[in-house]
């Protein structure tokens, strides 16, 4: 072998070619003589990792470790770690090994790429770290003289520092796959490998392309399941689900993994998915007792008694006593609920549905719908609507589960249609009951409701058209026709009350308003119509009461505030009090109580309030000016509050000094003046009168 005492960086290209030519023609005796020489001085440039075979047989076609024949031969392959490869040279990891956090080791025909910062160790790995790299083309009977000594490659005896290596080239070094003239495993500059043209079009990167599959196969799904179980016990159900998903991605046909996944989904309240996982586990293993019991428990929560029985009492298994007791209790209350609903005992139905839900059927959408139906029939419409909105949302399976003789999914639409019709959502009500009819076309209750909903919707539309045409008597008849099909519809009562009101038949209007509010107590339109009817009947106390409720619900409605002031004034006059009627402009109104004050400052436009005391001299001087300004600015509402008579108002508005003038808009204070001069007061009022 030729002399190689100079560092690699000092060789020129011509010298490198000469050395290559000589290395390919060296004999066995030379190779044996060079065995104990320093690593770098005796480096064979055919491969920096392992030398080529010596002798005349070492040709580029037969002895090159990068050739196709060298990798596809039938003989045993050297260069693989003991116990790590099969006959095809594929790496097999130990069962149960978790290597998620470790970087995988790639063997591609005996070559290996190192990450930056890794060190090379001896072939036995005695020094720790990564195992030695072997050439895949070496024969198992290669002479010892062809094996390079271990250690770093450096000039004789002189360690080569990292900085010196970096100064040679900024490009990284990777091991070639032997496609060039340097033999298998040669160092290539630039950090990228090129594809080679070999017989059959084989890509020599094929071993590396399956690196992600190697990593995945090295993970034991049982370890993932164990980690998931630990998270589940701690109450971290989302994390547990993630581990179960990863286990299933490796072993998708494992029934236990699906069963565990269903448990996590149950705790996350994803019952639809939990049912599917249990069913899949049973499909994979029909005798899987735990999956049957878990599915039975889910069916109890869903109120599906028959399905729960089938899985809890699975042949050859002993059911859980607690689950069995829960099943029997739920079944008892469901049966009672069915009997009471048949005889229209809605109070009893309400009680039994609450018991059934509390007993364990807390995810049963149909029980919540039954409770809403009972509340509707008991004329608690708002509660019925809210209860149905907050009901559990479970997507029913394709099984024909029945509730009260009706398909389970159809019953949900059936109840929703009734509530929507009562709330005046006629179009949506028709849509809901039509869906129920499509799911359960032979059910008599659904068919009757569909006919009634359509009839009520037609009657209401006809009555509205007649009302707009001022054909009020005919409109009353049309609304009455709709009430024949739905005697508990508050919208039809309220609409007919409007017709009676316009016809001057106030007593009839009042009766229909009362009926509408009895069914729907928070029906704002019916309450407003009744308050106006009370005013027409001069029943001021009842009118004030209704208007006060309306003002709390609609504090920014100026019409309601004005009507309340008028009703309050008339009520005081009916009691013999001498008060001024509240009118816009021209007069100053004295406010005596807090409710009247709140209504006054909520009137349309600006409201100016003078806080005074009769015994105060300054108040006596500004009060006449205040009266004069009320006539000059009729678009502004003027009020006075005597603090000696109305301490409640003074405390509410935090008035401590008199005279004080405050200006309000829509109930909110926008300006405050303490002891203002006449000029300032008039200038301010001029601004707010625009």
C-alpha positions as CSV (number, residue, x, y, z in Angstrom):
1,X,0.0,0.0,0.0
2,X,1.3,3.4,-0.8
3,X,2.5,5.9,1.7
4,X,-0.3,8.0,3.2
5,X,1.6,10.0,5.9
6,X,0.1,13.4,4.8
7,X,-3.3,14.5,6.0
8,X,-6.2,14.0,3.6
9,X,-6.6,17.7,3.2
10,X,-3.1,18.0,1.7
11,X,-3.6,15.5,-1.2
12,X,-4.3,16.8,-4.7
13,X,-6.6,15.1,-7.1
14,X,-3.8,13.5,-9.2
15,X,-2.3,12.0,-6.0
16,X,-5.7,10.8,-4.9
17,X,-6.2,9.0,-8.3
18,X,-2.8,7.4,-8.0
19,X,-3.5,6.2,-4.5
20,X,-6.8,4.7,-5.6
21,X,-5.2,2.8,-8.5
22,X,-2.5,1.4,-6.2
23,X,-5.0,0.4,-3.5
24,X,-6.9,-1.6,-6.0
25,X,-3.8,-3.5,-7.1
26,X,-2.2,-4.2,-3.7
27,X,-1.7,-7.8,-2.6
28,X,-2.5,-9.7,0.5
29,X,1.0,-9.5,1.8
30,X,0.8,-5.7,1.8
31,X,-2.4,-5.7,3.6
32,X,-1.1,-7.9,6.3
33,X,2.0,-5.8,6.8
34,X,-0.1,-2.7,7.3
35,X,-2.3,-4.1,10.0
36,X,-0.7,-2.4,13.0
37,X,0.1,0.9,11.4
38,X,-1.7,4.2,12.5
39,X,-5.3,4.5,11.3
40,X,-4.8,7.5,9.0
41,X,-1.4,6.7,7.6
42,X,-2.6,3.4,6.4
43,X,-6.1,4.4,5.3
44,X,-7.3,2.7,2.2
45,X,-9.1,5.4,0.2
46,X,-11.5,2.8,-1.2
47,X,-13.5,3.3,2.1
48,X,-12.7,5.3,5.2
49,X,-14.6,2.8,7.2
50,X,-13.5,-0.6,6.1
51,X,-10.9,-1.4,3.4
52,X,-11.6,-3.2,0.2
53,X,-10.7,-6.9,-0.2
54,X,-7.0,-7.3,-1.3
55,X,-6.0,-9.3,-4.2
56,X,-6.6,-9.4,-7.9
57,X,-10.3,-10.5,-7.5
58,X,-11.2,-7.1,-6.0
59,X,-12.9,-5.5,-9.0
60,X,-15.6,-2.9,-9.3
61,X,-18.1,-5.4,-10.4
62,X,-17.6,-8.3,-8.0
63,X,-15.9,-7.1,-4.8
64,X,-17.3,-3.6,-4.4
65,X,-19.5,-3.5,-1.4
66,X,-21.9,-1.1,-3.1
67,X,-22.7,-3.5,-6.0
68,X,-26.1,-5.1,-6.5
69,X,-24.6,-8.6,-6.4
70,X,-22.9,-7.8,-3.1
71,X,-26.3,-7.0,-1.5
72,X,-28.5,-9.5,-3.1
73,X,-26.4,-12.6,-2.7
74,X,-27.7,-15.7,-0.9
75,X,-24.8,-16.0,1.4
76,X,-24.7,-14.7,5.0
77,X,-24.3,-10.9,5.3
78,X,-21.6,-9.4,7.6
79,X,-21.8,-6.0,9.0
80,X,-25.1,-6.5,10.9
81,X,-25.4,-6.6,14.6
82,X,-25.9,-10.0,16.1
83,X,-29.6,-10.8,16.8
84,X,-30.8,-7.7,15.0
85,X,-31.5,-8.9,11.5
86,X,-33.4,-11.6,9.6
87,X,-32.2,-13.5,6.6
88,X,-33.1,-10.6,4.3
89,X,-31.0,-8.2,6.4
90,X,-34.1,-6.3,7.8
91,X,-33.7,-5.0,11.3
92,X,-36.1,-6.5,13.9
93,X,-36.4,-4.7,17.3
94,X,-37.1,-6.4,20.6
95,X,-40.7,-7.0,21.4
96,X,-42.1,-4.3,23.7
97,X,-39.3,-1.9,23.0
98,X,-40.4,1.8,23.1
99,X,-38.2,3.9,20.9
100,X,-40.3,6.9,20.5
101,X,-37.8,9.3,22.0
102,X,-34.7,7.6,20.5
103,X,-33.5,8.1,17.0
104,X,-33.7,4.9,14.9
105,X,-30.5,3.1,13.7
106,X,-30.5,2.6,9.9
107,X,-28.6,-0.2,8.2
108,X,-28.4,0.1,4.4
109,X,-26.1,-2.5,3.1
110,X,-23.8,-2.0,6.0
111,X,-23.4,1.8,5.8
112,X,-24.7,4.2,8.4
113,X,-25.1,7.9,8.6
114,X,-24.2,9.7,11.8
115,X,-25.9,12.7,13.2
116,X,-23.6,15.6,13.9
117,X,-21.9,15.4,17.3
118,X,-21.9,11.6,17.5
119,X,-18.6,9.8,18.1
120,X,-17.4,6.5,16.6
121,X,-16.7,3.6,18.9
122,X,-15.0,0.2,18.5
123,X,-16.8,-2.7,16.9
124,X,-17.8,-4.2,20.2
125,X,-19.4,-1.0,21.5
126,X,-17.3,-1.3,24.7
127,X,-16.9,2.4,25.1
128,X,-20.6,3.1,25.1
129,X,-22.6,5.1,22.6
130,X,-23.4,3.9,19.1
131,X,-22.2,0.5,17.8
132,X,-19.4,0.2,15.2
133,X,-20.2,0.5,11.5
134,X,-19.5,-2.5,9.3
135,X,-19.2,-2.7,5.6
136,X,-22.0,-4.8,4.1
137,X,-19.7,-6.0,1.3
138,X,-17.0,-7.7,3.4
139,X,-16.9,-11.4,3.5
140,X,-17.4,-13.3,6.7
141,X,-13.9,-14.8,6.2
142,X,-12.0,-11.6,5.7
143,X,-8.5,-11.7,7.2
144,X,-7.9,-9.8,10.3
145,X,-5.4,-7.6,8.5
146,X,-8.2,-6.0,6.6
147,X,-10.0,-4.7,9.7
148,X,-9.0,-1.1,10.7
149,X,-8.0,-0.3,14.2
150,X,-10.6,1.5,16.2
151,X,-10.5,5.2,17.2
152,X,-10.6,8.5,15.4
153,X,-9.1,9.0,12.0
154,X,-6.2,11.4,12.4
155,X,-2.5,11.8,11.3
156,X,-0.2,9.5,13.2
157,X,-0.7,9.9,16.8
158,X,-2.0,13.4,16.5
159,X,-5.6,13.9,17.4
160,X,-7.5,15.9,14.9
161,X,-9.6,18.6,16.5
162,X,-13.1,19.4,15.5
163,X,-12.2,23.0,14.5
164,X,-9.6,21.6,12.1
165,X,-12.1,19.4,10.5
166,X,-14.6,22.3,10.2
167,X,-11.9,24.5,8.5
168,X,-11.5,22.1,5.6
169,X,-15.1,22.5,4.4
170,X,-18.3,24.1,5.5
171,X,-20.2,21.2,3.9
172,X,-21.2,18.2,5.9
173,X,-19.9,14.7,5.3
174,X,-22.2,11.8,4.6
175,X,-21.4,8.2,3.8
176,X,-21.9,7.3,0.1
177,X,-23.7,4.1,-0.8
178,X,-20.9,3.0,-3.1
179,X,-22.3,4.3,-6.4
180,X,-19.2,6.2,-7.4
181,X,-15.6,5.1,-7.9
182,X,-14.7,5.3,-4.2
183,X,-16.4,2.1,-3.2
184,X,-19.2,1.5,-0.7
185,X,-19.3,3.9,2.2
186,X,-17.1,6.6,0.8
187,X,-17.2,10.1,2.2
188,X,-19.1,12.5,-0.1
189,X,-19.0,16.3,0.3
190,X,-22.1,18.4,0.4
191,X,-24.4,16.5,2.6
192,X,-26.6,15.1,-0.2
193,X,-26.5,11.7,-1.9
194,X,-27.2,11.1,-5.6
195,X,-29.2,8.4,-7.1
196,X,-27.4,5.8,-9.1
197,X,-28.5,3.7,-12.1
198,X,-28.3,0.0,-11.3
199,X,-29.8,-3.0,-13.0
200,X,-33.5,-3.2,-12.6
201,X,-33.8,0.5,-11.6
202,X,-33.2,-0.4,-7.9
203,X,-32.9,2.7,-5.7
204,X,-30.1,2.2,-3.1
205,X,-32.0,4.4,-0.7
206,X,-34.7,1.8,-0.4
207,X,-33.5,0.6,3.0
208,X,-33.7,4.2,4.4
209,X,-37.2,4.9,3.0
210,X,-38.8,2.6,5.5
211,X,-37.4,4.4,8.6
212,X,-40.7,5.7,9.8
213,X,-42.2,2.2,9.5
214,X,-39.3,0.8,11.5
215,X,-39.9,3.3,14.2
216,X,-43.6,2.6,14.4
217,X,-43.1,-1.2,14.5
218,X,-40.7,-0.8,17.4
219,X,-43.4,0.5,19.6
220,X,-45.2,-2.1,21.7
221,X,-49.0,-1.3,21.6
222,X,-49.3,-3.0,25.0
223,X,-47.1,-0.3,26.5
224,X,-49.3,2.3,24.9
225,X,-52.3,0.7,26.4
226,X,-50.7,0.6,29.8
227,X,-49.8,4.3,29.6
228,X,-53.4,5.0,28.6
229,X,-54.7,3.1,31.6
230,X,-52.5,5.1,33.9
231,X,-53.8,8.4,32.5
232,X,-57.4,7.0,32.7
233,X,-57.0,6.2,36.4
234,X,-55.7,9.8,37.0
235,X,-58.8,11.2,35.3
236,X,-56.9,12.5,32.3
237,X,-59.3,11.0,29.8
238,X,-58.2,12.9,26.7
239,X,-54.6,11.8,27.2
240,X,-55.8,8.3,27.8
241,X,-57.7,8.4,24.6
242,X,-54.7,9.5,22.7
243,X,-52.7,6.5,23.9
244,X,-55.4,4.1,23.0
245,X,-55.6,5.7,19.5
246,X,-51.9,5.1,19.1
247,X,-52.2,1.5,20.2
248,X,-55.0,1.0,17.7
249,X,-53.0,2.5,14.9
250,X,-50.5,-0.3,15.4
251,X,-53.0,-3.1,16.2
252,X,-56.4,-2.0,14.8
253,X,-58.0,-5.5,15.4
254,X,-57.4,-5.7,19.1
255,X,-60.7,-5.9,20.9
256,X,-59.3,-4.8,24.2
257,X,-58.0,-1.5,22.8
258,X,-61.4,-0.7,21.4
259,X,-63.0,-1.5,24.7
260,X,-60.6,0.7,26.6
261,X,-61.2,3.5,24.1
262,X,-64.9,3.3,24.7
263,X,-64.4,3.7,28.4
264,X,-62.4,7.0,27.8
265,X,-65.1,8.2,25.4
266,X,-67.8,7.5,28.0
267,X,-66.0,9.7,30.5
268,X,-65.7,12.4,27.8
269,X,-69.5,12.1,27.3
270,X,-69.1,11.0,23.7
271,X,-71.6,8.2,24.0
272,X,-72.2,7.8,20.3
273,X,-68.6,7.0,19.7
274,X,-68.4,4.9,22.8
275,X,-71.2,2.7,21.6
276,X,-69.5,2.2,18.2
277,X,-66.2,1.2,19.9
278,X,-67.9,-1.4,22.1
279,X,-69.8,-2.8,19.1
280,X,-66.6,-3.0,17.2
281,X,-64.9,-4.8,20.1
282,X,-67.7,-7.3,20.2
283,X,-67.5,-7.8,16.5
284,X,-63.8,-8.6,16.8
285,X,-64.4,-10.9,19.8
286,X,-68.1,-11.9,20.2
287,X,-67.4,-13.5,23.6
288,X,-65.6,-10.4,25.1
289,X,-67.5,-10.1,28.4
290,X,-66.2,-6.7,29.5
291,X,-67.2,-5.1,26.2
292,X,-70.7,-6.6,26.6
293,X,-71.1,-5.2,30.1
294,X,-69.7,-1.9,29.2
295,X,-72.1,-1.6,26.3
296,X,-74.9,-2.6,28.6
297,X,-74.0,0.2,31.0
298,X,-74.1,2.7,28.2
299,X,-77.5,1.5,27.1
300,X,-78.8,2.1,30.7
301,X,-77.6,5.7,30.5
302,X,-79.4,6.0,27.1
303,X,-82.6,4.5,28.6
304,X,-82.5,1.6,26.2
305,X,-83.6,-1.1,28.6
306,X,-83.9,-4.0,26.2
307,X,-80.5,-3.5,24.6
308,X,-79.0,-3.1,28.1
309,X,-80.5,-6.5,29.2
310,X,-79.1,-8.2,26.1
311,X,-75.5,-7.2,27.0
312,X,-75.6,-7.1,30.8
313,X,-77.0,-10.6,30.9
314,X,-74.7,-12.0,28.3
315,X,-74.8,-15.9,28.3
316,X,-72.0,-17.4,30.3
317,X,-71.2,-14.2,32.2
318,X,-72.2,-12.9,35.6
319,X,-73.7,-9.4,35.5
320,X,-72.6,-6.6,37.8
321,X,-75.1,-6.4,40.7
322,X,-75.0,-2.7,40.8
323,X,-75.6,-2.3,37.1
324,X,-78.4,-4.9,37.2
325,X,-80.1,-3.0,40.1
326,X,-79.8,0.3,38.1
327,X,-81.3,-1.4,35.1
328,X,-84.3,-2.6,37.1
329,X,-84.9,0.8,38.7
330,X,-84.8,2.6,35.3
331,X,-87.1,0.1,33.7
332,X,-89.6,0.4,36.6
333,X,-89.9,4.2,36.2
334,X,-90.0,4.0,32.4
335,X,-92.9,1.7,32.6
336,X,-94.8,3.9,35.0
337,X,-94.0,6.9,32.8
338,X,-95.5,5.1,29.8
339,X,-98.7,4.2,31.6
340,X,-99.2,7.7,33.0
341,X,-98.6,9.3,29.6
342,X,-101.2,7.0,28.0
343,X,-103.9,8.4,30.4
344,X,-102.5,12.0,30.1
345,X,-101.5,12.3,33.7
346,X,-98.8,14.9,33.0
347,X,-98.0,15.6,36.6
348,X,-97.2,12.0,37.1
349,X,-95.3,11.8,33.9
350,X,-93.1,14.7,35.0
351,X,-92.4,13.0,38.4
352,X,-91.5,9.6,36.8
353,X,-89.2,11.1,34.2
354,X,-87.3,12.9,36.9
355,X,-87.0,9.6,38.8
356,X,-85.8,7.7,35.7
357,X,-83.2,10.3,34.9
358,X,-81.9,10.3,38.5
359,X,-81.8,6.5,38.6
360,X,-79.2,6.3,35.8
361,X,-80.8,7.2,32.5
362,X,-79.2,10.6,32.6
363,X,-78.2,10.6,28.9
364,X,-81.6,9.6,27.5
365,X,-82.7,12.3,25.1
366,X,-86.2,10.8,24.9
367,X,-86.7,11.1,28.7
368,X,-85.8,14.8,28.5
369,X,-88.2,15.2,25.6
370,X,-90.9,13.4,27.6
371,X,-90.3,15.9,30.5
372,X,-90.6,18.8,28.0
373,X,-93.9,17.4,26.7
374,X,-95.3,17.1,30.2
375,X,-94.2,20.7,31.0
376,X,-95.9,21.9,27.8
377,X,-99.1,20.2,28.7
378,X,-98.9,21.7,32.2
379,X,-98.6,25.1,30.6
380,X,-95.0,25.8,31.5
381,X,-93.9,26.5,27.9
382,X,-90.7,28.4,28.7
383,X,-89.4,25.6,30.9
384,X,-90.4,23.0,28.3
385,X,-88.4,24.8,25.7
386,X,-85.4,25.3,27.9
387,X,-85.4,21.7,29.1
388,X,-85.4,20.4,25.5
389,X,-82.6,22.7,24.4
390,X,-80.4,21.5,27.3
391,X,-81.2,17.8,26.7
392,X,-78.3,15.4,25.9
393,X,-77.6,15.1,22.2
394,X,-77.2,11.5,21.3
395,X,-77.4,10.4,17.7
396,X,-79.5,7.2,17.7
397,X,-78.2,4.1,16.0
398,X,-80.0,2.3,13.3
399,X,-81.8,0.0,15.8
400,X,-85.5,0.4,16.0
401,X,-85.6,1.4,19.7
402,X,-89.2,2.4,20.7
403,X,-90.3,5.0,23.3
404,X,-94.0,5.1,24.1
405,X,-94.7,3.1,21.0
406,X,-92.9,5.6,18.8
407,X,-89.5,5.3,17.1
408,X,-86.9,6.9,19.5
409,X,-85.7,9.5,17.0
410,X,-89.2,10.3,15.7
411,X,-90.3,11.1,19.3
412,X,-87.7,13.8,19.6
413,X,-89.0,15.6,16.5
414,X,-92.6,15.0,17.7
415,X,-92.0,16.9,20.9
416,X,-90.0,19.6,19.2
417,X,-92.9,20.2,16.8
418,X,-95.4,20.7,19.6
419,X,-93.2,23.3,21.4
420,X,-92.4,25.2,18.2
421,X,-96.1,25.4,17.4
422,X,-96.9,26.8,20.8
423,X,-94.2,29.4,20.4
424,X,-95.5,30.5,17.0
425,X,-92.7,28.9,15.0
426,X,-95.2,27.3,12.6
427,X,-92.9,26.7,9.7
428,X,-90.3,24.9,11.9
429,X,-93.1,23.0,13.6
430,X,-94.3,21.6,10.2
431,X,-90.7,20.7,9.3
432,X,-90.1,18.8,12.6
433,X,-93.3,16.8,12.5
434,X,-92.7,15.9,8.8
435,X,-89.3,14.5,9.8
436,X,-91.0,12.4,12.5
437,X,-93.5,11.1,9.9
438,X,-90.7,10.1,7.6
439,X,-89.0,8.1,10.4
440,X,-92.1,6.5,11.8
441,X,-94.8,6.8,9.1
442,X,-97.3,4.3,10.7
443,X,-97.5,6.0,14.1
444,X,-100.9,7.4,14.8
445,X,-99.8,10.2,17.2
446,X,-97.4,11.6,14.6
447,X,-100.0,11.5,11.9
448,X,-102.6,13.3,14.0
449,X,-100.1,16.0,15.0
450,X,-99.0,16.5,11.4
451,X,-102.6,17.2,10.4
452,X,-103.2,19.5,13.4
453,X,-100.0,21.5,12.8
454,X,-100.9,22.1,9.1
455,X,-104.5,23.1,10.0
456,X,-103.3,25.5,12.7
457,X,-100.7,27.1,10.4
458,X,-103.3,27.6,7.6
459,X,-105.8,29.1,10.1
460,X,-103.2,31.5,11.5
461,X,-102.1,32.6,8.0
462,X,-105.7,33.2,6.9
463,X,-106.4,35.2,10.1
464,X,-103.4,37.4,9.6
465,X,-104.4,38.2,6.1
466,X,-107.9,39.1,7.2
467,X,-106.6,41.3,10.0
468,X,-104.4,43.3,7.6
469,X,-107.5,43.8,5.4
470,X,-109.4,45.2,8.5
471,X,-111.9,42.3,8.2
472,X,-111.7,41.9,11.9
473,X,-114.8,39.7,12.6
474,X,-113.7,37.2,9.9
475,X,-110.2,37.2,11.4
476,X,-111.6,36.3,14.8
477,X,-113.4,33.4,13.2
478,X,-110.2,32.2,11.4
479,X,-108.2,32.3,14.6
480,X,-111.0,30.4,16.4
481,X,-110.9,27.7,13.8
482,X,-107.2,27.2,14.5
483,X,-108.0,26.9,18.2
484,X,-110.2,24.0,17.4
485,X,-107.2,22.0,16.3
486,X,-104.9,23.3,19.1
487,X,-106.8,24.6,22.1
488,X,-103.6,25.5,23.9
489,X,-102.0,27.7,21.3
490,X,-101.1,31.1,22.9
491,X,-100.3,32.8,19.6
492,X,-103.9,32.3,18.3
493,X,-105.4,33.6,21.5
494,X,-103.2,36.7,21.4
495,X,-104.0,37.4,17.8
496,X,-107.7,37.1,18.4
497,X,-107.4,39.4,21.4
498,X,-106.0,42.1,19.0
499,X,-109.1,41.7,16.8
500,X,-111.4,42.1,19.8
501,X,-109.4,45.1,21.0
502,X,-109.9,46.9,17.6
503,X,-113.5,46.0,17.6
504,X,-113.9,47.7,21.0
505,X,-114.8,44.4,22.7
506,X,-112.4,44.9,25.5
507,X,-113.7,42.2,27.8
508,X,-113.3,39.6,25.1
509,X,-109.9,40.9,24.4
510,X,-109.0,40.6,28.1
511,X,-110.2,37.0,28.2
512,X,-108.1,36.0,25.3
513,X,-105.0,37.7,26.7
514,X,-105.5,35.9,30.0
515,X,-105.7,32.6,28.2
516,X,-102.5,33.3,26.3
517,X,-100.6,34.3,29.4
518,X,-101.9,31.3,31.3
519,X,-100.3,29.0,28.7
520,X,-97.2,31.2,28.2
521,X,-96.7,33.5,31.3
522,X,-93.7,35.4,29.7
523,X,-95.5,36.1,26.4
524,X,-94.5,39.8,26.1
525,X,-97.0,40.7,23.3
526,X,-99.9,39.2,25.2
527,X,-98.9,41.1,28.3
528,X,-98.6,44.4,26.4
529,X,-102.0,43.9,24.9
530,X,-103.5,43.1,28.3
531,X,-102.0,46.3,29.8
532,X,-103.5,48.4,27.1
533,X,-106.9,46.6,27.5
534,X,-106.8,47.4,31.3
535,X,-106.2,51.0,30.4
536,X,-109.3,51.0,28.1
537,X,-111.3,49.5,30.9
538,X,-109.8,52.1,33.3
539,X,-108.5,49.4,35.5
540,X,-105.4,51.5,36.3
541,X,-103.9,49.4,39.1
542,X,-103.8,46.3,36.9
543,X,-102.5,48.4,34.0
544,X,-99.7,49.9,36.1
545,X,-98.7,46.4,37.3
546,X,-98.5,45.0,33.7
547,X,-96.6,48.1,32.5
548,X,-94.1,47.8,35.3
549,X,-93.3,44.2,34.4
550,X,-92.9,45.2,30.8
551,X,-90.6,48.1,31.6
552,X,-88.3,45.8,33.5
553,X,-88.1,43.5,30.5
554,X,-87.8,46.3,28.0
555,X,-86.2,49.2,29.8
556,X,-85.3,51.1,26.6
557,X,-88.8,51.1,25.2
558,X,-90.1,54.7,25.4
559,X,-93.7,53.9,24.5
560,X,-93.9,51.5,27.5
561,X,-92.3,54.2,29.8
562,X,-94.8,56.8,28.6
563,X,-97.8,54.5,29.0
564,X,-96.6,53.6,32.5
565,X,-96.4,57.3,33.5
566,X,-99.8,57.9,32.1
567,X,-101.3,54.9,34.0
568,X,-99.6,55.9,37.2
569,X,-101.0,59.5,36.9
570,X,-104.5,58.2,36.2
571,X,-104.3,55.8,39.2
572,X,-103.4,58.7,41.5
573,X,-106.2,60.8,40.1
574,X,-108.6,58.0,40.6
575,X,-107.5,57.9,44.3
576,X,-108.3,61.6,44.6
577,X,-104.8,63.0,44.4
578,X,-104.2,66.3,42.6
579,X,-101.5,65.6,40.1
580,X,-100.6,66.9,36.6
581,X,-101.0,64.7,33.7
582,X,-97.6,63.8,32.1
583,X,-97.3,65.4,28.7
584,X,-94.5,66.3,26.4
585,X,-93.6,70.0,26.7
586,X,-95.2,73.0,28.3
587,X,-95.5,71.7,31.9
588,X,-93.3,70.7,34.8
589,X,-94.3,67.5,36.4
590,X,-93.7,66.8,40.1
591,X,-92.2,63.3,40.7
592,X,-93.0,61.8,44.1
593,X,-92.0,58.1,44.0
594,X,-89.0,56.1,42.6
595,X,-90.9,54.0,40.1
596,X,-92.5,57.1,38.6
597,X,-89.0,58.7,38.5
598,X,-87.5,55.8,36.6
599,X,-90.3,55.9,34.0
600,X,-89.9,59.7,33.6
601,X,-86.2,59.7,32.9
602,X,-86.7,56.9,30.4
603,X,-89.0,58.9,28.1
604,X,-88.1,59.8,24.6
605,X,-85.8,62.9,24.2
606,X,-84.0,64.7,27.1
607,X,-85.5,64.8,30.6
608,X,-84.4,67.6,33.0
609,X,-84.9,67.1,36.7
610,X,-84.6,69.8,39.3
611,X,-83.8,68.5,42.8
612,X,-84.9,71.1,45.3
613,X,-86.1,71.8,48.8
614,X,-89.0,74.2,49.5
615,X,-87.2,75.7,52.5
616,X,-84.0,76.6,50.5
617,X,-83.7,80.2,49.2
618,X,-81.7,79.4,46.1
619,X,-84.2,76.7,45.1
620,X,-87.0,79.3,45.5
621,X,-85.1,81.6,43.1
622,X,-84.4,79.1,40.4
623,X,-87.7,77.3,40.4
624,X,-89.7,80.0,38.5
625,X,-86.9,80.2,35.9
626,X,-87.2,76.4,35.5
627,X,-91.0,76.8,34.9
628,X,-90.3,79.4,32.2
629,X,-87.7,77.4,30.4
630,X,-90.2,74.4,30.2
631,X,-92.4,76.6,27.9
632,X,-89.5,77.7,25.8
633,X,-88.2,74.2,25.1
634,X,-91.3,72.0,24.6
635,X,-89.2,69.1,23.2
636,X,-87.6,68.6,26.6
637,X,-89.3,66.9,29.5
638,X,-89.2,68.9,32.8
639,X,-89.5,67.3,36.2
640,X,-89.1,68.4,39.8
641,X,-88.2,66.3,42.8
642,X,-88.7,67.7,46.4
643,X,-86.1,66.0,48.5
644,X,-88.1,66.7,51.7
645,X,-90.9,64.5,50.3
646,X,-88.9,62.0,48.2
647,X,-85.8,60.9,50.1
648,X,-85.8,57.6,48.3
649,X,-85.2,59.4,45.0
650,X,-82.5,61.6,46.5
651,X,-80.7,58.5,47.9
652,X,-81.0,56.7,44.6
653,X,-79.5,59.6,42.6
654,X,-77.0,60.5,45.4
655,X,-78.1,64.1,45.6
656,X,-76.5,65.9,48.6
657,X,-76.6,69.6,47.5
658,X,-79.6,71.7,46.3
659,X,-80.5,73.1,43.9
660,X,-79.1,70.4,41.6
661,X,-80.2,69.9,38.0
662,X,-79.5,66.6,36.1
663,X,-80.2,65.8,32.5
664,X,-81.1,62.2,31.4
665,X,-81.4,60.4,28.1
666,X,-83.1,57.0,27.8
667,X,-82.7,56.5,31.6
668,X,-79.0,57.4,31.7
669,X,-77.6,60.6,33.3
670,X,-75.7,62.7,30.7
671,X,-75.2,66.0,32.6
672,X,-75.2,67.3,36.2
673,X,-75.2,71.0,37.4
674,X,-74.9,72.1,41.0
675,X,-76.3,75.6,41.8
676,X,-76.1,76.6,38.1
677,X,-76.4,80.3,37.0
678,X,-79.4,81.2,34.8
679,X,-77.1,81.7,31.8
680,X,-75.4,78.3,32.2
681,X,-78.8,76.6,32.6
682,X,-80.4,78.1,29.6
683,X,-77.3,77.5,27.4
684,X,-77.3,73.9,28.4
685,X,-80.9,73.4,27.7
686,X,-80.6,75.0,24.3
687,X,-78.0,72.4,23.4
688,X,-80.2,69.5,24.4
689,X,-83.3,70.8,22.8
690,X,-81.8,70.3,19.3
